[in-house]
Amino acid sequence: MLHTILITLLVIVSIALIVVVLLQSGKSAGLSGAISGGAEQLFGKQKARGLDLVLQRLTIVLSVLFFVLAIAVAYFGL
C-alpha cells in the first residue's frame, strides 16, 4: 500500500517537474517564449522576473522532493 502511494506521488512530482522546467525561460527562451509568441518582437522583451524566480524556486523544491521520493520508493520497495 505504501509503495503504491509513493510511486503515485513520484509520478505526479515527475510530471510537475517536467512542466515547470519547460515553462522556464532559458537562453533560447524555451517553451515560455513560444507561448508569448510574436508579442516580444513587436513590443520588445519584457522579462517577467517575478515569474522566473517563482519557477526557479518551484523547480528546486520539486527536484528535492523527486529525489526524496525516489529514494523512499527504492527503500520501501524491497
N, C-alpha and C positions, 0 to 999 in steps of 0.2 A: 504494500500500500504506500509506504513512504517513498519507495523507489519510483513508483508511478507519478507521485506528486512532484518529486524532484525533477524527473525528466520533463514533465509538462511545463514546469516553471523554467527549465533550461531552454526549451523550445521557444517559449514566449519571450524570454530575455534575448535569445539569439536573433529572433525576428526584429525586435525593437532596436537592438544594437545595429543591425544592418540598415534599418530605415534611418536611424539617427546619423550614421556615418555618411550615408548617401545624401542626406539633406545639408550636410556641412559644405561650405564653400571653400574650395581649395585653390591651388594655383590656377587650375583650369576652370574654376567656378563650379564644377561638379553638377549634380542634379539640381541644386538650388538655383544655379544660373540658367538652367534650361527652363525652369518653372517661371522665372521672371521674364523670360523671352526677350523680345526686341526693345523693351522699355529702357534697358540700360543704354542701348545705342542712341536712343532719342534724347533721353534726359540725363545721361551720364550715370556712372555707377555711384550710387549712394549706399555704402555698405551698412547694413543693419548690424552694428557692433554688438548690441544687446542680445540679439538672436544668436549670433555666432558664439557668444560667451555662454549662453544657456545650453546650446547644443554641445559645446565642448565639455562643459561640466556634466551634462547628462551622459555623454559618451564615457567619461571616466567612471561614473557611478555604475553604468551598465556593464562596463568591461570588468570591473572588480566583482560585481555580482555574478557575471558569467563564469569567472574563474572559480569563485567560491562554490557555485552550484556544480560545476564540472568536477571539482574535487569531491564534493559530497556525493554525487552520483557514483563516482568511482569507488568511494569508500563504502557506501551503503549497498552498492550493487553486488558485493561479494557474498 
